[in-house]
Amino acid sequence: MAARPTLADIAAQAGVSVATASKALNGRSDISAETRDRVLKIISDTGYQSPAERRESPQRPVILALLAGIDTMYSASVLHGIVDAAAAQGAETVLRFTAPSSPGSSAADSGDELPEGCAGIIAVTFGTRGLRSRYLEAGVPIAVVDPSEAQHPAKWMNVGATNWTGARSATEHLLGLGHRRIGWIGGPVHSEPSIERLHGYRAALQSAGVPLDPAIERVTDFTVAGGETAARELLALDDRPTAIVAANDELAIGVLDAARDLALHIPRDLSVTGFDDTPQASWSTPKLTSVRQPLVDMGRMAVTMILEAHANGTARSSSPHLQLATSLKVRESTAPPLSREAPAAAE
């Protein structure tokens, strides 16, 4: 049955015609009491409303969720939190896929109209500079999940995680295992979360007295292909890393693929950590050590912020800037480093 059942759905479930279902709904006497009771019970169970009732009912607030796509487990997890929290709080979610605005784009850009009854906008991994002008000028609350750039502190709401602390914990885990040659593969150079994670990685090395080496740091797209390409570069170095910290799980999976193609064993020859702890971290071979970012909760919190601001008639909620805690999930992709010196041959 559809999310909003029609009279035809009610009739089909009751095993009667639409005309008979209509008679039961309108209290007509020319159907049996048994049929009427069966139809009315289904109407009650499904929450069916006639078109007239729907017109008279207060409209539920609508949240517009903007994503570049749902081709990653990261996006799917955040979207799950948004939809789940909206339904629990009596709101509807409208999903729209949109690319960041380009220089010179204007409010006349097509496809930017807000849905009727829009209470606010949740933009996932966008920066507010990347939102099209019509969204910014709509006068509704805006919350950005994991913003890709630094936000205007007085205007936008945002939900993120402790990126710096998370990357530092992953690097400290590798240092604790004995690694000292630890590489870095980050996301795009202007990505605010990736920058914070890079600083956490560097802070851990500096605290341990390990010199920073730009030769084993790479930036690329947050993709498996980007991680694989960057890993191949690092693993081709004469003094290659014994471990790599990746700024998300997609990059880390790319590192695993590159190592496999180069006949390197994970974690015997190379330890790898990811970030986000998406489901694929547990599906990979070996299972990936990753920094858990509470993605579903981040989507849920964004909904709460939007609905609070909407109810109060304000642009922001009482807590407009939230950082949720990360935690390190240690699995099979990390281990102490092996000595690079080959064992002496037996005589």
N, C-alpha and C positions, 0 to 999 in steps of 0.2 A: 504494500500500500504506500502511496506517495506520502511525503512528509506532511503535506496539508491535504487530508483525504477529501475526495469529491463525493458527491452523492452516488456517482457510478461505482466508486470503490465500495461504499456502504452496501449498495445493492448486490454487488458481486459477492461480497463476504457473507451476506445474508441468504444468498441463493434466490433472490427475487428480481423482478424488473425494476428499472429506475422509477417507473410510474408508481409501482407498489411501495417502494421506499419513500417516495414523496408523499403518498397518502398517509403512511405511518407517521411521518414527520409532522404533517399538518393536522393530525387527529381525525382523519376521515374514518367513517364507520363502515365503509364497504370493503374492509379486509378483516381477516380473522384476528381475534385477540392474540393468538399465539404468534402470528406473523408480526403484528405490531410490536409485541414485547421483544421479539428477537431483533428487529430492526432498531428499536430504541436502545436496547442494550449495547449494540455495536456502536451506535452513535455516541453513547455515553463513554464507552471504553476508548474510542479513538479521538474523542474531543472534536468531532466534526462540528463545523459552524456553517450555516447557510450563508450565501453571499450577502444577504441583508444583515445578518448578525456580524459578519466580518466588517461591513461598512460602519456599523454602530460601535464596534469594539475599539478601544484605544489602540493606536498603532504601537507595536513593539519598537524600541529603539534599534537602529541598524548600525553595525560597525563595519566600516570599509577596511578590509585587509589588503594591503598592497605588497606583493612579492614579485621578485624578478622571475620566479619559477618555483616549482616544487620537485626539481630533479635531484635534490640531495636530501639525505636523512635529516640534516640540520633544519631545512625549511619545513619539511613535513612534520617534524617534532614541534616546532614553534607554532605552526598552523593548528596542530592538534590541540595545543593549549588554548589558543584563541577561540576555536570553535566550541570546545568543551566548556570554557568559562562563560562564554556568551550565552550558550543554551542554559546553563545553570542559573544565570542571573537575568533570564527573561529577555535576552536580546537576540537578534538575528545577525548572521555574518554574511557579508557579500565579499567574495574574493575577486580580486582583479590582478592580472599579471601586467606589469608595466616596466618599461626600461627607464633608467634615470633620465631626467631631462637633459637635453643637449644645449650648448650655448646658443642663445638667441631664441629659444622656445618661448612661447607666450601663452597667455590665458586662453587663446583661441584654439590651443591644441585639442584635437578631437579625442573623444573617449575619456575626458577628464571630469564629466559631470558627476556630482555626488548622487548616490541613491536617495530616494525619498525617505525622509525620517532619519537621515544619517546623524548619529550622535557623536561620531568622531572617527579618526583615521588611525590605523596601526600600520606603520611602514616597517617592514622587516629588512634589516641590514642597509637600509637607505640612509643617506644623510639628508638633512632638510634642504641642503643646496641642490640635492638631486631630485627633489619632489617638484612636480610641475606646478607652475604658478597658480593654476586654478585651485589646486588643493590647499596651497598656502594661504590663499585669499578667501577661502570658503567660510572662515570664522568658526570652525569647529575644532575641538581639542585634537591634538596630534601627539601620538606616542610612538617613538622609534625604538624598536628592539635591536640591540647590538648595533648602534649607529656606526656607519662607516666613516664618520668624520666627527670632529669635536662639535658639540651642540651649543646653541645660544642658551646660556644658563637661565635666562629670565623668561624664555618664551616656550620652548618645547619640553615635553616630557620624554624621558627615556628609561629603558630597562636594559641593564647589561649584567655582566658577571665580573668577578675579580680577576681580570685577565692577567695583570702583572703578577699577582700572587700565584695564580695557577701555573703560569709558565715557569716561575721561580721554583715551585714545588717539583715540577717535572725534571728540571735541570738538577736540583739538589738530590733527587732520587738517583740520577745517573752518577753524580759525583760520589754519592754514598756507596755506589757499587764499585767505585774505583776508576771510573772514566775520567780522563782529563782532556782528551781530544774530542770535544763535543761540538758537532755542527748544528747549524740553524737553517731551517727553510720556512720563510714567512710568506704571508699573503701580499697583496698589492701594496706598493710603497706608501700610498696615501690612506690605507686602511687603519683607522684609529685602533680597533681591537688588536690588529697585528702589531702595530707599533708598541702598544702596551705590553704585549706578550714578549716582544723582542727585548724590551727593557727589563722585564722580569728574568729572562734567560741570562742577559748580561750581568744583572745584579748578582745572580747566584754564582756565576763564574768569578766575578770580582771578589765576592765575600770569601770564596775558597782560595783566593790567591792565584787563580788561573788566568793568564794573560788573554785578553780578547784578541781574536784573529779574524779580520774581515775576509780572509781568503776562504774561510769555511762558513760564511754566511751567504744565503741566497734569498731573493724575493721573487715571487711569481704569482700566478693566479691561484685562488683557493680551489684547485682541481686536482684530480688524480694525475692527469697528464702533466700538470705543472710540477707536482711533487716528483714524478718519475724523471723528468728532464733535469731538474735541479739535483736530484740524488745522483744521477749518472755523472754530473760534473764533479760533485764532491767525492764520489767514490773512485774517480779517475785520477785524483791527486796522488802524488808520491807519498805524502804523509796524510793519508785519508783519515777521516774521523772514525773513531770506534763506536760512536753513538750519534744520533741525529734527533734533535727536538724539532718537531713539525708543528706549525701554528694551527692546524686543524686536522681532523681525521682523514679528509680527502687527500691532503698532502702526504700524510703518513702512509696511507694505502699505496700511493704512488711510489714511496720509498721502498716499501715491501716488494712491489713489482720489479723495481730496478734491481734490488739486491738479488731477487730470485733469478732474473735474467743473467746476472753476473756470477751466478753460482756461489753467492754468499749465503751462509746460513744465519737466520735470525733466531735467537739472539747471540749465537756463538761468535759469529764474525762481526755483527753489527747490532747494536741495540737501537730501538726506535720508540719514540713516544708521540702521541697525537694530542689533540685538544678538541673538546666537545663531548666525547664519549657518546657518540651516536650509536645506534644498534649495530652498525657495521664494524665497530671496534670489537664486538664480541663474535662477529661472524668471520672475521679475517683469520688467515692461517699464517703465522700463529696469532692467537688473540692479542689485541693491541692494548698496551698500557696507554692510558689516556686521561687527560684532565676532564673531569665531569663538569660540564656546564649545564645547569638545570633548565634545559630548553623549553620543556612543556610548562614549567612554572613561570618562565619569562613571558610566554604568551598569555598565560592566565593573569599575571600581574598587570600586563598592558591593558587588558580588558577592564579590570577593576579600576585602573586609573582613568580610563576614558569615561566609564559610566559614572564615576564619582564626580568628575569635572562637569559632565553633561547635566547631572542632577542638580548641581550647585550653580549652573549657569556661568561657569568660569572656564578659562582656557587651560587651567592646570588643576591637578588633584592636590590634596594636602601633602603628599609625598611625591613630588614630580620627578625625582632622580633616584633610581634604585639600582644597587649593585647586589646581586645574589652571590652567595658563597660558592666557590668551586672546591672540588676535592679530587685527589689523585686516585685512580683505579689501576692498581698494579696487576698486570696479567703476564702473558708469556713472551712478550717482545723485548724484554729487558733482562740483562744478566751481567755479571762482572765481565770485563774485557779479557780476552786471551792475550798472552804475550805475542808480540809480532815476530819474535825470533823463532825460527824453525828449530825443532829439537835435533840434537846431534844424532847422526846416523849410527845405527848399531854396527859394531865391527864384526 
